Amino acid sequence: MTSLAASSRSATAPRRALETRRPSGLATASAAAAVTLSFLPYLAVPLGGSTSVSVSALLGLFAWVIGPRVPRVDLAVVLVGALPLLAMAITTLFFDTPLPPTAAVTWLGAAGAFAAGAVGVLCMRDKLASLLAWLVLLTSLFGFFQYFALRAGFIPFVELYRAPGYASVEANAPAILLYIRRPFAQFPEPSFMAGSLTLAVLAMLLIARYFGRTRLRRVEKAAVLAGAIVIVLSESGSAVAGLGAIAVALLASSARSIGAQIRAALLIVLAAAGAIWVIEQRSSILNFSWGDRMMSIIASAQFWASDIQTFLFGLGRGGLTAAYSSGRVDVSGFQFTQQPPDVFSAIGRVLFESGLFAGGAVLLILVLLIVRGGALVAPLFSVAMITAWLVVGGITISYESAAFIWLLPGVCMGVIAVRRGSGNE
């Protein structure tokens, strides 16, 4: 009798654990708002100078503070948020590196976005996929409108593209209208938009598939189609890998019927055609930026590795930007179309400014979460997600404020926590 009672208690323990984690309405609303506003990077709080922190990130942290207490999620949020700041404290205390307070605060953007993804899954479950679908669809529709508006000679709502840390769209309007003519929707530039949409679609597919759906809802199908089209129109370098990743993820997460597999295979062919078109379009212009991006990363890596202190503990938050502006980063051995003022890699910035110990640990945590989260659907899904994440965050977007670089690993953390909390592992 005693053993039977003990067995009964152990069987119901995971269910009770989940019941104690039921989120409040305020936590759910905050997480939903944080994810929604991650599509509006210009909605940010100025910190002085050229820095700001997004409202989305602040809401993400708030949702985590008041949300369900899940130890593995709490530990991940704390590590992601604290490790770069710890590295900055070490360099300030022991190596006499200046401490820029605003640069330290900007890391809240990454930590808050990560928290928003994790809490969003814990609070909303499958509903988060639908929310992401609507946001991707609305962004894509605005991107379509903007694409034709640029060809008509105007930038819609140009006065709203103002926030510290971003180049002025209004000041660059002549070049955008005459030469660039690539849609960027409500984001700072086309690659920012394309990379964010790619990762958002993958997060949507992960959530939808993990919570037991092999068939997408209509709005989710529309989001995939519209998102893919506007990613192609952006002509971003990330589209080459991003479209393929989305197609492979659909293949890995679709139903196992012959019809579903044929449709997924057709999507892969269409994605390849779109990627080829992007390569042809971008290769035909004079300011082909992919080479400049790669060389800025190589130059930054050489500077980072040139000194054991910076290699291990980093340059401090904002240190790489200062090194470029002072000329300490040697770019004389590279041929740039346009010499970069900074490194063109959000992931690279984390490693170079926080060092091998702290920055490397943060990136390792995020990589492992993405791989583990995707593998809960299928190994191929995991490959698609980590490929897209490395391309978008590593060699496409230089802004740390691109929320989905951090929000996608957060979503994976939330899915993993739900999986383990349910007693399925």
Residue pairs with C-beta under 8 A, 6 or more apart in sequence:
13 423
14 421
14 422
14 423
15 423
17 421
18 421
18 422
21 68
21 69
21 70
21 122
21 421
22 68
23 31
23 67
23 68
23 119
23 122
23 123
24 66
24 67
26 66
27 63
27 66
27 67
27 68
27 119
27 123
28 123
28 124
30 59
30 60
30 62
30 63
30 66
30 67
30 119
31 59
31 60
31 63
31 67
31 116
31 119
31 120
31 122
31 123
31 124
32 120
32 123
32 124
32 128
32 131
33 56
33 59
34 56
34 57
34 59
34 60
34 62
34 63
34 112
34 113
34 115
34 116
34 119
34 120
35 56
35 116
35 117
35 120
35 128
35 131
35 132
35 135
35 407
36 56
36 131
36 135
37 43
37 54
37 55
37 56
37 59
38 54
38 56
38 113
38 116
38 196
38 403
38 404
38 407
39 135
39 139
39 186
39 196
39 200
40 56
40 186
41 54
41 56
41 163
41 166
41 186
41 187
41 188
41 192
41 399
41 401
41 402
41 403
42 160
42 161
42 162
42 163
42 166
42 186
42 188
43 54
43 55
43 56
43 163
44 52
44 53
44 54
44 55
44 163
44 164
44 165
44 401
45 52
45 53
45 54
45 55
45 58
46 52
46 163
46 164
47 53
47 102
47 105
47 106
47 164
48 102
48 164
49 102
49 164
50 164
50 165
51 102
51 103
51 105
51 106
51 164
51 165
52 106
52 163
52 164
52 165
52 401
53 105
53 106
53 108
53 109
53 112
54 109
54 112
54 113
54 401
54 403
56 112
56 113
56 116
56 403
57 108
57 109
57 110
57 111
57 112
57 113
57 116
57 403
58 108
58 112
59 112
59 116
60 112
60 113
60 114
60 115
60 116
60 117
60 119
61 108
61 111
61 112
61 115
63 115
63 116
63 119
63 120
63 123
64 73
64 74
64 77
64 115
64 116
64 118
64 119
67 119
67 122
67 123
68 119
68 122
68 123
70 122
70 417
70 421
72 413
72 416
72 417
72 420
73 118
73 119
73 122
73 413
73 414
73 417
76 114
76 118
76 365
76 369
76 413
77 111
77 114
77 115
77 118
79 361
79 362
79 365
80 110
80 111
80 114
80 362
80 365
80 366
80 406
81 107
81 108
81 110
81 111
81 114
81 115
83 354
83 358
83 359
83 361
83 362
84 107
84 314
84 317
84 350
84 353
84 354
84 358
84 359
84 362
85 104
85 107
85 317
86 358
87 313
87 314
87 316
87 354
87 355
87 357
87 358
87 359
88 97
88 99
88 104
88 314
88 316
88 317
88 354
90 313
91 97
91 309
91 313
91 314
91 315
91 316
91 355
92 98
92 99
92 316
95 309
95 313
97 315
97 316
97 319
98 316
99 316
100 316
100 317
100 318
102 318
103 316
103 317
103 318
104 317
106 165
106 317
106 400
106 401
107 317
107 400
109 400
109 401
109 403
109 406
110 350
110 400
110 405
110 406
111 406
113 403
113 404
113 405
113 406
113 407
113 410
114 366
114 406
114 407
114 409
114 410
114 413
115 410
116 403
116 407
116 410
117 203
117 406
117 407
117 408
117 409
117 410
117 411
117 412
117 413
117 414
118 410
118 411
118 413
118 414
118 417
119 410
119 414
120 128
120 410
120 411
120 414
121 128
121 207
121 411
121 413
121 414
121 415
121 417
121 418
122 414
122 417
122 418
124 131
125 207
125 211
125 418
126 207
126 208
126 211
126 212
126 213
128 207
128 411
129 204
129 205
129 207
129 208
129 211
129 220
130 217
130 219
130 220
132 200
132 201
132 203
132 204
132 207
132 223
133 204
133 217
133 219
133 220
133 222
133 223
134 219
134 223
135 200
136 197
136 200
136 201
136 204
136 223
136 226
136 227
137 219
137 222
137 223
137 226
137 227
139 185
139 186
139 193
139 197
139 227
139 230
140 185
140 197
140 223
140 226
140 227
140 229
140 230
141 226
142 185
142 186
143 183
143 184
143 185
143 193
143 230
143 233
143 234
144 183
144 226
144 229
144 230
144 233
145 156
146 155
146 156
146 183
146 184
146 185
147 183
147 230
147 233
149 155
149 156
150 176
150 177
150 181
150 182
150 183
151 181
153 177
154 177
155 169
155 173
155 176
155 177
158 169
158 170
158 173
159 170
160 186
161 168
161 169
161 170
161 188
162 168
162 170
165 399
165 401
166 188
166 399
167 188
167 189
169 176
169 188
180 190
182 190
182 233
182 234
182 235
182 236
183 190
183 193
183 230
183 233
183 234
184 190
184 192
184 193
184 234
185 193
185 230
186 193
187 193
187 196
188 399
190 234
190 235
190 236
191 234
191 236
191 237
191 238
191 396
191 397
192 397
192 399
192 402
193 230
193 234
193 236
194 230
194 231
194 234
194 236
194 238
194 239
194 242
194 396
195 236
195 238
195 242
195 392
195 393
195 396
195 397
195 402
195 404
195 405
196 392
196 402
196 403
196 404
197 227
197 230
197 231
198 227
198 231
198 238
198 239
198 242
198 243
198 245
198 246
198 388
198 392
199 388
199 389
199 392
199 404
199 405
199 407
199 408
200 227
200 404
201 223
201 224
201 227
201 228
201 246
202 245
202 246
202 249
202 384
202 385
202 388
202 408
203 404
203 407
203 408
203 411
204 220
204 223
205 216
205 224
205 246
205 249
205 250
205 253
205 381
206 249
206 253
206 373
206 374
206 377
206 381
206 385
206 411
206 412
206 415
207 411
207 415
208 216
208 217
208 220
208 253
209 253
209 377
209 381
210 376
210 377
210 415
210 418
210 419
214 253
214 254
214 255
214 256
214 260
215 255
216 224
224 246
224 250
227 246
228 243
228 246
228 270
228 271
228 274
231 238
231 239
231 242
231 243
231 274
232 239
232 243
232 274
232 277
232 278
235 278
235 281
235 282
236 242
236 278
236 396
237 278
237 282
237 289
237 290
237 293
237 395
237 396
238 388
238 391
238 392
238 396
238 397
239 274
239 275
239 278
240 275
240 278
240 279
241 275
241 387
241 388
241 391
242 388
242 391
242 392
243 271
243 272
243 274
243 275
244 268
244 271
244 272
244 275
244 384
244 387
245 384
245 385
245 387
245 388
245 391
246 267
246 271
246 384
246 388
247 264
247 267
247 268
247 270
247 271
248 268
248 380
248 381
248 383
248 384
249 380
249 381
249 384
249 385
250 264
250 267
251 261
251 264
251 265
251 267
251 268
251 380
252 377
252 378
252 379
252 380
252 381
252 384
253 377
253 378
253 381
254 260
254 261
254 263
254 264
282 288
282 290
286 337
287 337
287 338
288 337
289 337
289 338
290 395
291 336
291 337
292 336
292 337
292 338
292 340
292 344
293 340
293 344
293 345
293 395
293 396
294 395
295 331
295 334
295 335
295 336
295 340
296 331
296 336
296 340
296 342
296 343
296 344
296 345
297 343
297 344
297 345
297 348
297 394
297 395
298 334
299 329
299 330
299 331
299 334
299 343
300 320
300 329
300 343
300 345
300 348
300 352
301 348
301 352
302 330
303 310
303 323
303 328
303 329
303 330
303 352
304 310
304 311
304 314
304 315
304 320
304 351
304 352
305 311
310 352
310 355
311 355
311 356
312 355
312 356
312 357
313 354
313 355
313 357
313 358
314 351
314 352
314 353
314 354
314 355
314 358
314 359
315 322
315 323
315 352
315 353
316 353
317 353
317 354
318 353
319 353
320 329
320 342
320 343
320 349
320 352
320 353
321 341
321 342
323 329
324 340
324 341
324 342
324 343
325 341
331 339
331 340
342 398
343 349
343 352
343 398
344 395
344 398
345 393
345 394
345 395
345 397
345 398
346 393
346 394
346 397
346 398
346 399
346 400
346 402
346 405
347 363
347 390
347 393
347 394
347 405
348 394
349 398
349 400
350 359
350 362
350 363
350 400
351 359
351 360
351 363
352 359
353 359
354 362
365 409
366 389
366 406
366 409
367 386
367 389
369 409
369 412
369 413
369 416
370 382
370 385
370 386
370 389
370 408
370 409
370 412
371 382
371 385
371 386
372 382
372 412
372 416
373 382
373 385
373 409
373 411
373 412
373 413
373 415
373 416
374 381
374 382
374 383
374 384
374 385
374 386
374 412
375 381
375 382
376 415
376 416
376 419
385 408
385 412
389 405
389 408
389 409
392 402
392 404
392 405
393 402
393 405
397 405
419 425
